[in-house]
């Protein structure tokens, strides 16, 4: 259980940081973080961090794929965590 919690914390911090980095890179006209990477991090448990990053940095908030996709991935992440807790006890 502790490993799962640590994993989720790390993934969400990573999602939050990468969203902020992409915003910073966009402002400085640098090479961006690929959207596939942002979605992969969210899929692998970092959706809440990505969503918080979207809100904090006002980033990707006009992209329908993110405004719909990230909340759906939050639901997916919650379902996976629920099933893991329920069936791995």
PEVEN-V990859 format. One record per residue. N is the residue number from 0. RES is the residue in one letter. SS is DSSP state (helix for helix, strand for strand, loop for the rest). OMEGA is omega in whole degrees, 0 to 359 (none if undefined). Layout:
# PEVEN-V990859
<<N:RES:SS:OMEGA> <N:RES:SS:OMEGA>>
This chain:
# PEVEN-V990859
<<0:X:loop:179> <1:X:helix:179> <2:X:helix:178> <3:X:helix:180> <4:X:helix:178> <5:X:helix:179> <6:X:helix:182> <7:X:helix:178> <8:X:helix:180> <9:X:helix:181> <10:X:helix:181> <11:X:helix:174> <12:X:helix:179> <13:X:helix:178> <14:X:helix:179> <15:X:helix:181> <16:X:helix:183> <17:X:helix:178> <18:X:helix:178> <19:X:helix:178> <20:X:helix:181> <21:X:helix:177> <22:X:helix:179> <23:X:helix:179> <24:X:helix:179> <25:X:helix:179> <26:X:helix:183> <27:X:loop:181> <28:X:loop:177> <29:X:loop:177> <30:X:loop:187> <31:X:loop:171> <32:X:loop:181> <33:X:loop:179> <34:X:helix:177> <35:X:helix:180> <36:X:helix:179> <37:X:helix:179> <38:X:helix:179> <39:X:helix:177> <40:X:helix:179> <41:X:helix:180> <42:X:helix:184> <43:X:helix:174> <44:X:helix:184> <45:X:helix:184> <46:X:helix:180> <47:X:helix:177> <48:X:helix:177> <49:X:helix:180> <50:X:helix:178> <51:X:helix:177> <52:X:helix:177> <53:X:helix:183> <54:X:helix:183> <55:X:helix:184> <56:X:helix:181> <57:X:loop:185> <58:X:loop:180> <59:X:loop:183> <60:X:loop:177> <61:X:loop:179> <62:X:loop:183> <63:X:helix:180> <64:X:helix:179> <65:X:helix:183> <66:X:helix:176> <67:X:helix:186> <68:X:helix:182> <69:X:helix:176> <70:X:helix:176> <71:X:helix:178> <72:X:helix:174> <73:X:helix:178> <74:X:helix:178> <75:X:helix:179> <76:X:helix:181> <77:X:helix:179> <78:X:helix:180> <79:X:helix:179> <80:X:helix:178> <81:X:helix:181> <82:X:helix:178> <83:X:helix:180> <84:X:helix:183> <85:X:helix:189> <86:X:helix:180> <87:X:loop:178> <88:X:loop:none>>
